[in-house]
Amino acid sequence: MIRGHKGLQFGIWVVAALWLASAVIRAEEFIITKAESVLLDEQYVINAEIEYHFSEVALKALENGVPLLVDLHVQVRRKGSWIWEADIVDYHFRRQLHYLPLSESYEVVDIADGSKRRFISRTIALEALGEISELPLVEAEKLQTGKSYRVEIKSELDIESLPVPLRPTAYMSSKWKLASEWNEWVITP
Amino acid sequence: MGNHTLNGRTKFTSIRKFSHSGLLLLLLVLLPLLVSLHLMSNAIQNTNELSRLFIPLLIFNIFGLFLLLTLIIMNLVKMIGQYRRREPGSRLTMRMVLVFLILSLPPVSVVYYYSLQFLHQGIDSWFDVKIDSALDDSLELGRSSLELNKRQFLRSSQQLLNQVEDSSEAAMAIALVDLLEQSGAVELVLMDLNGRVISSSNINPEQIVPDDTLETSIIQLVRDGGRVVNVSPYGESEIQHVIVVIRHDILPIILQAVYSLSDEISQLTESVQSAVVRYKELAFLRESLKFNFTMTLLLVLVFSVFAAVWAAFYSARKLVSPISDIAAGTRAVAAGDYEQQLPLQDSHDELSFLVTSFNTMMRRIAQARDQAARSQRMVEEQKTYLETVLGHLSSGVMVFDQQKILQTANRAAGQILDINCDRLIHRASSELAACSEQVGQWIDNIDQALVEDVSEWREEITLYGPEGRLVLLTRISPLLDSLGHVKGRVVVFDDITRLIQAQRNAAWGEVARRLAHEIKNPLTPIQLSAERLRHKYLSKMPKDDAKVLDKATHTIVQQVDAMKSMVNAFSDYAKPSKLETQPLVFDELLAEVISLYEASGEAEKMQVLLETEGAKLEADPVRLRQVIHNLVKNALEAVAETENAEIIIRSEKLVRPEGVSLGLEVLDNGPGFDEAFLANVFEPYVTNKAKGTGLGLAVVKKIIEEHGGMIAASNRAEAGARLMIRLPVVQENPGEE
C-alpha cells in the first residue's frame, strides 16, 4: 500500500516535471494560434496569428542590435498529390524585427516590400510581427474547383540571416532553433 | 626452408604494400580534413556562402578526426600487441612514436595556448570601456537632442491645438491650413477620438490623405489623456520626423502633427544610432567569436596532434621497417635460412645501404653454403667411395690417430680379427687389445709402430688363438694431412695363413711328386734287383753266405716296401683328393665311429656328448670317418699311459652372427702337445710320437679344409690336448635359423 502510494507520488512528480519541461519548451517556441485562408477578390489570402516566444538569448541578441528574421514558409499542395508533384505555392514570407536604441523602440520590417513599423514596446512589436493579415496565398483561378488543397504554414527563426559569428553557436544551440509546428488546413474551391 | 623463404618474402612484400597503402590512406584522410578545416575557418570568419556549409563542414571534420582517432587507436593497439609479443622493431617503433609525440605535442600546445590568448585579447581589445561609454554618451546626447526637439514640437503642437476653437469640420479644415503655415509642420491631421480623420493638411498640396493611420494603441493612449511624441521615418521618405499626437483639452479631437527634423540632426542621430547598434552587436558577438575561433583552433590543434601521431606511426614504421626486415632476416639466418632477400627501400639513405649490404652478405653466405654443401657432398661421395673400396678389400684396413685411437676400420679388418669394428671406432688400441687374445697379440706387435716416426713398417705377425694360427702380413704407413703433418697411421693387414698353407701344400706336393719320381721309381728296380740276386745266388752260395744274402735281400725288399708305402702315403696326402659328398647327420656318423671302439673296451675312456640337434653336413662319409678315427686314435694314444684316462668327445651346434656351424671337440687328459710343436702340429711329419707316419693330423687338417672347415689344436689349461673342428652345416630351413 505504501509502495503504491510512493509510486503514485513518483508518477505525479514525473508528470509535473514533464509539464514543466513542456512549458519551458513552449516558452521558447513559435505557436501559430490562428491560421485561415479567405477568398478575397478572386484570391485566397491568409490571416494568421503567430505567437513568437523568443529565447532569452535571442531577445538579448535583439536588445544588442542583432536583427531577428522570422520566416513564414507557405506551401499549397493538391491533396493526395504524388510526392514528385510540384507545389502549387511554395514561398517564404519574411519579417525582420530589430531594436532602435535611440528611440528605444522596435521596428518590424516586411522584407518583401520594405515597409516598416515602429513600436515603443517589444510586446506590441512581437504582436505586430506575428499578425499576418491578408497575405496573398494563391489566385483562385489556379485552383481547380471541387478539388481539395492542403495549405501548410510554418514559421521559424532564420539562422542564416544572423550575423556570421553567431551562426555556429546558433546551429549548435537549441536556444536558437525556434520554429513552429507545421499548421495545415484544407481549402476546397 | 623453401616454405619459410616464401613466407618471409610474402611478409616483406606485405610490409611494403602496407607502407604504400598507409601513405595513400594518410593523404586520403588528411588532405580533405585539412581543406575542410580551412573552409570551416573561412566560414567562421566572414564568408556568407561558406557559412551555410558550417555544420556539414563541422560534421565532416569531427567525423574525419574520429576516423583519424580510430586509426591511431588501431595503430596503438597493434603496436602494443607487437611490443608484448616482442616482435622485431616494436620497441623502436614505440620509442620513435613517443619521441615524435614529445617533440610535436609541446610546441603545438604552446602555439595553441598563445594563439588562444592572443585571439581573446585581440578580440577584447576591440572593445574599450571608454569607447563604450562614449557611444552611450553620444546616444544619450542624441536622445537629448531629439528630446529637446520633441518637447519643442510638443509645445508648438499644443499651442496649435489650443487655437482650434470651432469644432465644426469646415472651420477646422480652414484653421488647419493656417496652423500648418504657422507651425512649420509637414503635416497636421485632426481626428476624432476614434482615430477618424476629420481634417488634414500637408505642405505637399498633392498629399490630400495622410500617409499613415495611427495605431489603435496610440489613439487609445492619447484618448485617455496621454501624449505621444515619436521619432520615426514618415511617409515614403526615410528621413526622421517627429510625430506628435495630442488631445484637445476641451474638444473631442486629436491632433497628429508631423515635424521634419533638420537634415543634420537626422543624419547625426542616425549615424550615432547605427554606430551604437553596430558596436553593441559586435560586443554581443564577442563571446560567439571567441567560441568560434577557440573551437576552430581546437579542431586544428586536435588535427595537428592526430596528424602528428599518425605521422609518428607512419614515419616510425617506415624507418623501422628495414630494421625489422633486417632483424627478421638475421633471425632467419640464425635459423639456417640463407635465402632471405630483404625488400629494397625507395630511399638511398644509410638504411637502404644497410639493406643492400645485408642482401649482398646473404647472397654470399648462400653461395658459400652451397659451395660448402657441394664440398661436403663431394667429401661424402669420396668417403662412400672409399668405404666401398675399403669394404670390398680383402685386406683389413685400420686408421689410428696419434693417440692410437681407432678412427676407421673396414669390414675385412673385423672379419680377419673376428671383432666388431663398428663398436670399437673411437676406442683406444688398448681397448681393441682386450677384445681377444689374438687381437691382443697383434696390438702388442704393432703398438710401437703406431707411434714410431717411420715411413713404412712391415711385419709378418703370427698369432695363436683357440681357433688356430693366424698369420697377418701387417703394413703401417703414416697418414699425412694436406700440410704434410702426420695425423695418424694407416694399418693394412692381410690374412696370409691360407696363403702360406697353400704355399706349403704346394711345396709338399712338389716334394711328393719328386719323391714319387726320384725315390719311388728307383725302388722297384732295387726291389727287383734284390729279388733277382736272391733268386740267382741264394741257392748257389754257401749256407752262411746264403743266410746273409737272404737276410740282406729280405731287408732290402722289406725296406723298399716300407719306403713305397711311405711314399704312397705321402703322395696320397699331397695330391688333391676327390670327395664324394652326401648329406649326413654328423651325430649319427660320430656315434657309428665311436661304437667301433666299444669292442676293444677303449670306449669306456670316452665321454661322448652329441649336441648338434641332428645337424646335417654335406660331406664325404669315408673321409670324415677317417678324420674321427685319427682324432680318437690320437687321443687314445695320448692317454695310453695316463691314469684315470678320460677323453671327451663333444659335438655341438654353434650359432654365431656370421653363420651356423658344427663343432667337434676332442679333449684328453694326456700330456698334451709339446709347446715347440704346437705351432706346426698340423704340418706333415711333425710328431712327438715314436710310431706313426707323422701325417695323421696333417691329413685330418687337409680333409677338414677340403670340407670347408677348420681345425685348431691347443693345450688344455688343466692338462691334456684339445682339438677343435668347425664344419659348415647344411641349412635345411634357413628361415628358422
Interface residues (C-beta under 8 A of the other chain):
Chain A: K60 A61 N64 G65 V66 H98 Y99 L100 P101 L102 S103 S105 K116 R118 I120 I124 E160 P163 V164 P165 L166 R167 P168 T169 Y171
Chain B: A43 I44 Q45 N46 T47 N48 S51 R52 F54 I55 L58 L139 G142 R143 L146 S217 N230 V231 S232 P233 T269 V272 Q273 V276 V277 R278 Y279 K280 E281 A283 F284 L285 S288 L289 F291 N292 M295
